[in-house]
Amino acid sequence: MKNREEDYSSVIMNCTTGIRHNPRDARSYYKRGLAYSHTREYTKAIEDFSMVIQIDTKYTGVYTNRAVAYNHKGKYDLAIQDCTEAIRLDPRDIVAYTNRGVAYAIMGKYDLAIRDFTKALEFNPQYSFAYNNRGIAYNHKGNYEQAIWNYTTAIEHDPTYVAAYTNRGTTYNDIGEYARAIKDFTEAIRLAPQDMMAYTNRAIAYNHTGEYTLAIKDFTQAIHLNPQYAQAYNNRGLVYNHQQEYDRAIKDFTKAITINPTYVAAYTNRGAAYNNAGDYVQALKDCTTAINLDSRYAPAYATRASAYNNTNEYDQAITDCTEAVRLDPQYGPAYTTRGIAYANIDQHDRALTDYHKALGLDPKDVRAYYNRGKAYYQQGGYDMAIQDFTIAINLDPTDARVYYSRGDAYNHRGNTQEANADFVIAKRLKAKSR
């Protein structure tokens, strides 16, 4: 039995013969255009559909199908023009509304996209594709409740709709409902075991739930499916970095950069890994490269500032963090890093202000709690220091430094028993990390 590619090749060959005998055979151009679209030869498809329009301006479906090809070629304005003409010719052309909605969504015109998807659903309330894409538009607008409702409705009408599971899972990731996200990605993978994005996004969810081994396994599977998938290497590197496996992290970030030499985040993340590994020269070099590639990427400045802190160049660190905050006032790590720099030049009030800001943006910032506790300690605020150190320990009970610091604070409060208990834990953790 012939496969589809062979069938389309036969259609193309037969239509070409027909056109040779009759250069104004609109039907042959149209059928060949459809075959070219199926074989992803969109330029040829557009040429054939354009010939149809020259021969017969009211040929049913030609504007809609040329619009699909234009969308695939990234010519969204032309796709919108064709869909609009198709709708003028047939106000009930569901495919035209849907494809115009897709073009609007890609261009960031989400309200117009939602309007078109809604119109398509008026004609066909069971059209899963329109629900799914309307969900994407709502997600981009930050209306996660509506996005999830649309994805769920798409799944209800088509329980095998892989993209709807993946998209709903991604939205669950966005709102921190990682268990639900994992469930959706797992179903997507069951339905489509080769779905690289489902593995990638499930790995991101696993990373957030602290299931690092499973995250690495999924990123590795995504890489197996596409060895040139730079983002998967970068994301796996982040997990290795978190686990203090800096050599592996650096290797993954390097691979991502090799695949994509302009990958700003990968340079920044490799800089962070080098910084954690104590190679501050390379850390500074990588972050500077990231800034040269994109001077508006706030994390690169904040990461370089961390390296400057480690080389005792506190003024440089403050300058970089201030620039990061200017570029992105919501980027919490920049405030924490600047606070550390201020603390090192004995400007503890400024340090505390920055730590407060960081924790207002991210109440789970362990580094901010630890360093704010140190700042309180320096000012004699032992009770507040103990409180911050305790929160840091609850968030991450594996850092020996925090137990040592809380033990010192307990000693200053005269709580010898509590202090000694902390010192014992700190020594055990330090010995374990060797």
C-alpha positions in Angstrom: 0.0 0.0 0.0 1.4 3.4 -0.9 2.3 5.9 1.8 0.9 9.4 1.9 4.1 11.0 0.5 3.9 8.7 -2.5 0.2 9.6 -2.9 1.0 13.4 -2.9 3.8 12.9 -5.3 1.4 11.1 -7.7 -1.0 14.0 -7.3 1.7 16.5 -8.1 2.9 14.5 -11.1 -0.7 14.1 -12.5 -1.6 17.7 -12.0 1.6 18.9 -13.6 0.7 16.8 -16.6 -2.7 18.3 -16.7 -1.3 21.9 -16.4 1.1 21.1 -19.3 -1.9 20.3 -21.5 -4.0 23.1 -20.2 -2.1 26.0 -18.6 -5.3 27.5 -17.4 -6.6 24.4 -15.6 -7.5 26.0 -12.2 -8.6 22.7 -10.7 -5.1 21.1 -11.4 -3.3 24.1 -9.9 -5.6 23.9 -6.8 -5.1 20.2 -6.3 -1.3 20.5 -6.8 -1.2 23.4 -4.4 -3.0 21.2 -1.7 -0.5 18.4 -2.4 2.4 20.8 -2.0 1.0 22.1 1.3 0.8 18.5 2.5 4.5 18.0 1.6 5.4 21.3 3.3 6.5 22.9 0.0 4.7 26.1 0.9 6.3 28.4 -1.6 5.2 26.1 -4.5 1.8 25.8 -2.9 1.4 29.6 -2.7 2.5 29.9 -6.4 -0.2 27.4 -7.4 -2.9 28.9 -5.3 -2.0 32.3 -6.8 -2.4 30.9 -10.3 -5.9 29.7 -9.3 -6.8 33.2 -8.2 -5.6 34.7 -11.5 -7.7 32.2 -13.4 -10.8 32.1 -11.2 -11.1 34.7 -8.4 -14.0 33.0 -6.8 -12.5 29.5 -6.7 -13.9 27.9 -3.4 -11.3 27.5 -0.7 -8.2 28.9 -2.5 -7.8 32.0 -0.3 -8.1 29.9 2.8 -5.6 27.4 1.7 -3.1 30.1 0.5 -3.5 31.7 3.9 -2.5 28.4 5.6 0.6 28.3 3.4 1.4 32.0 4.2 1.1 31.3 7.9 3.6 28.5 7.6 6.0 30.8 5.7 5.6 33.4 8.5 3.8 35.9 6.2 1.1 36.7 8.6 -0.2 39.9 7.1 -0.7 38.2 3.8 -2.4 35.3 5.6 -4.8 37.7 7.3 -5.6 39.4 3.9 -6.4 36.0 2.4 -8.6 34.9 5.3 -10.5 38.2 5.2 -11.2 37.7 1.5 -12.2 34.1 2.1 -14.7 35.3 4.8 -16.0 37.9 2.4 -16.7 35.2 -0.1 -18.1 32.8 2.5 -19.0 34.3 5.9 -19.2 30.8 7.4 -15.7 29.7 6.4 -14.6 28.3 9.8 -11.1 27.5 8.6 -10.6 31.1 7.4 -11.6 32.4 10.8 -9.4 29.9 12.6 -6.3 30.6 10.4 -6.8 34.4 10.7 -7.0 33.8 14.5 -3.7 31.9 14.4 -2.1 34.7 12.4 -3.4 37.4 14.8 -2.2 35.4 17.8 1.3 35.0 16.4 1.4 38.7 15.8 0.4 39.3 19.5 -3.1 40.6 18.6 -4.7 38.3 21.1 -8.1 40.1 21.3 -8.6 39.8 17.5 -7.5 36.2 17.6 -10.0 35.4 20.4 -12.7 37.1 18.4 -12.0 34.9 15.3 -11.7 31.7 17.3 -15.0 32.5 19.0 -16.6 33.2 15.6 -15.4 29.8 14.4 -16.9 28.1 17.5 -20.3 29.8 16.8 -20.5 27.8 13.6 -19.0 24.6 15.1 -19.2 24.4 19.0 -17.2 21.1 18.9 -14.2 22.5 17.0 -11.3 21.4 19.3 -8.7 23.2 17.3 -10.4 26.5 17.9 -10.8 25.9 21.6 -7.1 25.0 21.9 -5.9 28.0 20.0 -8.3 30.4 21.9 -6.8 28.9 25.0 -3.3 29.8 23.8 -4.5 33.4 23.2 -6.0 33.7 26.7 -2.8 32.3 28.2 -0.7 35.0 26.5 -3.1 37.6 27.9 -2.5 36.1 31.4 -6.1 34.9 31.7 -5.1 31.4 32.9 -8.6 30.4 34.0 -10.1 31.0 30.6 -7.0 29.3 29.0 -7.5 26.2 31.1 -11.2 26.1 30.4 -10.6 26.2 26.7 -7.9 23.5 26.7 -10.2 21.3 28.9 -13.1 21.8 26.5 -10.9 20.9 23.5 -9.9 17.7 25.4 -13.6 16.9 26.2 -14.4 17.0 22.4 -11.2 15.2 21.5 -9.6 13.1 24.3 -6.6 12.3 22.0 -5.7 16.0 21.3 -2.0 15.9 22.4 -1.4 19.7 22.0 -4.3 20.5 24.3 -2.8 18.4 27.1 0.6 19.9 26.5 -0.8 23.5 26.5 -2.9 23.0 29.5 0.1 21.5 31.3 2.2 24.5 30.4 -0.5 26.8 31.8 -0.5 24.7 35.0 3.3 25.2 35.1 2.8 28.9 34.8 0.5 29.1 37.8 2.5 26.7 39.9 0.1 23.7 39.8 2.9 21.3 39.0 1.1 18.1 40.0 -1.6 18.8 37.4 1.0 19.8 34.9 2.8 16.5 35.3 -0.4 14.6 34.9 -1.2 16.4 31.6 2.3 16.0 30.2 2.3 12.3 31.1 -1.0 11.9 29.2 0.5 13.7 26.2 3.5 11.4 26.3 1.2 8.4 26.5 -0.6 9.5 23.4 2.5 10.7 21.6 5.7 9.1 22.9 7.9 11.2 20.6 6.5 14.5 21.9 9.7 16.3 22.7 8.0 19.4 24.2 5.9 17.2 26.6 9.1 15.7 28.0 10.7 19.1 28.3 7.8 20.7 30.1 7.2 17.7 32.4 10.9 18.0 33.3 10.4 21.7 34.2 7.5 20.7 36.5 9.6 18.0 38.1 12.3 20.5 38.7 9.9 22.8 40.5 8.7 19.9 42.7 12.3 18.9 43.6 12.2 15.7 41.7 15.5 16.4 40.0 16.3 12.8 39.0 13.0 12.7 37.0 13.6 16.1 35.6 17.1 15.1 34.3 15.6 11.9 32.9 13.0 13.8 30.9 15.4 16.4 29.6 17.7 13.6 28.5 14.8 11.9 26.7 14.0 15.2 24.9 17.7 15.5 23.9 17.5 11.9 22.6 14.5 12.8 20.5 16.3 15.9 19.2 20.1 16.0 19.8 20.1 19.6 18.5 17.6 20.8 21.1 19.6 23.6 22.7 16.9 24.5 25.3 16.9 21.0 26.7 20.6 21.1 27.3 20.3 24.5 28.9 17.5 23.4 31.2 19.2 20.1 32.2 22.2 22.2 33.0 20.1 24.3 35.4 19.2 21.1 37.3 22.8 20.0 37.4 23.8 23.4 38.7 21.2 23.3 41.4 22.5 19.9 42.4 26.0 21.3 42.6 27.2 19.1 39.7 28.9 22.1 38.1 31.1 20.1 35.6 28.0 18.5 34.2 26.1 21.8 34.2 28.9 23.6 32.4 29.1 20.8 29.8 25.4 21.1 29.1 25.5 24.9 28.8 28.5 24.6 26.5 26.6 22.2 24.3 23.6 24.6 24.1 26.0 27.4 23.1 27.6 25.2 20.5 24.2 24.5 18.9 23.1 28.2 19.3 26.1 30.6 19.6 23.7 33.5 20.4 21.9 31.7 23.3 22.1 34.5 25.8 20.5 32.5 28.7 23.0 29.7 28.2 26.0 32.0 28.5 24.5 33.5 31.6 23.7 30.1 33.2 27.2 28.8 32.3 28.5 32.0 34.0 26.5 31.1 37.1 27.9 27.6 37.1 31.4 28.8 36.7 30.8 31.3 39.5 29.5 28.4 41.8 32.5 26.3 40.9 34.9 29.2 41.9 36.1 30.1 38.4 35.2 33.8 38.6 37.3 34.8 35.6 35.3 32.5 33.3 32.0 33.5 35.0 32.7 37.2 34.3 33.7 36.4 30.7 30.5 34.5 30.0 28.2 37.1 31.5 29.9 39.8 29.6 29.4 37.8 26.4 25.7 37.5 27.3 25.5 41.3 27.8 27.2 42.0 24.5 24.7 39.7 22.8 21.7 41.3 24.6 22.4 44.5 26.6 18.8 44.4 28.0 19.0 40.9 29.6 18.8 41.6 33.3 19.9 38.1 34.6 23.3 38.5 32.9 24.0 41.7 34.9 22.9 40.1 38.2 24.9 37.0 37.6 28.0 39.0 36.7 27.4 41.0 39.9 27.6 37.7 41.9 31.0 37.0 40.4 32.1 40.6 41.2 31.0 40.0 44.8 33.2 36.9 44.9 36.2 38.9 43.6 35.5 41.7 46.1 34.6 44.2 43.4 31.6 45.4 45.2 31.2 48.7 43.4 31.1 46.9 40.1 28.5 44.4 41.6 26.3 47.3 42.8 26.5 49.0 39.3 25.5 45.8 37.6 22.6 45.0 39.9 21.4 48.6 39.6 21.3 48.2 35.8 19.5 44.8 36.2 16.9 46.4 38.4 16.5 49.3 35.9 15.9 46.8 33.1 13.6 44.6 35.1 12.3 46.0 38.4 10.7 42.6 39.2 13.9 40.6 39.0 14.4 39.6 42.6 17.9 38.0 42.5 19.4 41.4 41.5 18.2 42.9 44.8 19.6 40.0 46.8 23.0 40.2 45.0 23.1 44.0 45.5 22.2 43.6 49.1 25.2 41.3 49.5 27.5 43.9 48.0 26.1 46.6 50.2 26.6 44.4 53.3 30.2 43.8 52.3 30.9 47.5 52.3 29.1 47.8 55.7 26.0 49.6 54.3 23.6 47.3 56.2 20.6 49.5 56.0 20.8 49.5 52.2 21.4 45.8 52.2 18.2 45.2 54.3 16.2 47.4 52.0 17.3 45.2 49.1 16.6 42.0 50.9 13.1 43.2 51.8 12.5 44.0 48.2 13.8 40.6 47.0 11.5 38.8 49.5 8.5 40.9 48.5 9.0 39.6 44.9 9.9 36.0 45.9 8.9 34.9 49.5 10.9 31.6 48.9 14.3 33.3 48.1 16.5 31.3 50.5 19.6 33.4 49.6 17.7 36.6 50.7 16.6 35.1 54.0 20.1 33.9 54.8 21.7 37.2 54.0 19.0 39.3 55.6 19.6 37.2 58.7 23.3 38.0 58.5 22.5 41.7 58.2 20.2 41.6 61.2 23.0 39.8 63.1 25.5 42.5 62.2 23.2 45.1 63.7 22.6 43.0 66.9 19.1 41.9 65.9 19.6 38.3 66.9 16.0 37.4 67.3 15.2 38.6 63.8 18.3 36.9 62.5 17.3 33.6 64.1 13.8 34.0 62.5 15.3 34.5 59.0 17.8 31.7 59.4 15.0 29.4 60.5 12.9 30.2 57.4 16.0 29.6 55.2 16.5 26.2 56.9 12.9 25.2 56.4 13.2 26.1 52.7 16.6 24.4 52.3 17.8 22.2 55.2 21.0 21.2 53.4 23.1 24.3 53.8 25.6 24.0 56.7 26.4 27.8 56.6 22.8 28.7 57.8 23.0 26.3 60.8 26.4 27.8 61.8 24.9 31.3 61.5 21.8 30.5 63.5 24.0 28.8 66.1 26.1 32.0 66.5 22.9 34.0 66.8 21.6 31.5 69.5 24.9 31.9 71.4 24.5 35.7 71.5 21.0 35.2 72.9 22.4 32.8 75.5 20.6 29.8 74.0 23.6 27.5 74.3 21.7 24.2 73.9 20.0 25.3 70.6 23.4 26.7 69.4 25.2 23.5 70.0 22.4 21.5 68.3 22.9 23.7 65.2 26.6 23.4 65.2 26.3 19.6 65.3 24.0 19.6 62.3 26.3 22.0 60.4 29.3 19.8 61.0 27.4 16.8 59.8 26.3 18.5 56.6 29.8 19.9 55.9 31.3 16.4 56.3 28.7 14.9 54.1 29.4 17.4 51.3 33.1 16.6 51.2 
